[in-house]
Amino acid sequence: DAKTTQPNSMESNEEEPVHLPCNHSTISGTDYIHWYRQLPSQGPEYVIHGLTSNVNNRMASLAIAEDRKSSTLILHRATLRDAAVYYCILRAVFRSARQLTFGSGTQLTVLP
Amino acid sequence: DTGVSQNPRHKITKRGQNVTFRCDPISEHNRLYWYRQTLGQGPEFLTYFQNEAQLEKSRLLSDRFSAERPKGSFSTLEIQRTEQGDSAMYLCASSLANNEQFFGPGTRLTVL
């Protein structure tokens, strides 16, 4: 599986936008970019995913670089509830099991 | 609550004992995954079911571990002859085909 690289931790102020980066320089053409987050004492939850084009949903936006070697998860207005570990995951379309391969993620701290 | 449920939420056992965890997925989901998570790390894949068939097992799943999903509904994960290194959070997730995975709250195992 192609590897992702994320900063270990980031801080943000409440109600400000947050940009969480992810590098995936060895991404293949059939890898989707997925983001999950894990709130304290909970299982991970899906945030968003994309292949080539930028994506928006009610939780966040995903900006994908033109060469697909990096991506950025954007939280438009961080709240205290967004404090979590954010995982950037590449998921190969053709793997039969399609399990998620998590790295260590980015611990996001939101300051009031 | 129609999400993924796991029982028990916490289990403390003595080394050498057998333990069994249960996962109830979202009812219409045909895929079920087990992951293990140790402190400060992202979840690691253990095994995967499509309906009642166990289709993939990680090398992490030693012969002391066994998982079942009878009738393609709930799943159980059994660990025989527990060791202190088995102490971790065991997470279950389910999905409909290749869509996003929904995780349960996990079962935290402590082996004394």
Chai-1 contact restraints between the chains, C-beta under 6 A:
chainA,res_idxA,chainB,res_idxB,connection_type,confidence,min_distance_angstrom,max_distance_angstrom,comment,restraint_id
A,G43,B,L91,contact,1.0,0.0,6.0,A-B,restraint_1
A,G43,B,F103,contact,1.0,0.0,6.0,A-B,restraint_2
A,G43,B,G104,contact,1.0,0.0,6.0,A-B,restraint_3
A,G43,B,P105,contact,1.0,0.0,6.0,A-B,restraint_4
A,G43,B,G106,contact,1.0,0.0,6.0,A-B,restraint_5
A,P44,B,F103,contact,1.0,0.0,6.0,A-B,restraint_6
A,Y46,B,E100,contact,1.0,0.0,6.0,A-B,restraint_7
A,Y87,B,G42,contact,1.0,0.0,6.0,A-B,restraint_8
A,A97,B,Y48,contact,1.0,0.0,6.0,A-B,restraint_9
A,A97,B,E56,contact,1.0,0.0,6.0,A-B,restraint_10
A,R98,B,N98,contact,1.0,0.0,6.0,A-B,restraint_11
A,Q99,B,Y33,contact,1.0,0.0,6.0,A-B,restraint_12
A,Q99,B,F45,contact,1.0,0.0,6.0,A-B,restraint_13
A,Q99,B,Y48,contact,1.0,0.0,6.0,A-B,restraint_14
A,F102,B,G42,contact,1.0,0.0,6.0,A-B,restraint_15
A,F102,B,P43,contact,1.0,0.0,6.0,A-B,restraint_16
A,G103,B,G42,contact,1.0,0.0,6.0,A-B,restraint_17
A,S104,B,G42,contact,1.0,0.0,6.0,A-B,restraint_18
A,G105,B,G42,contact,1.0,0.0,6.0,A-B,restraint_19
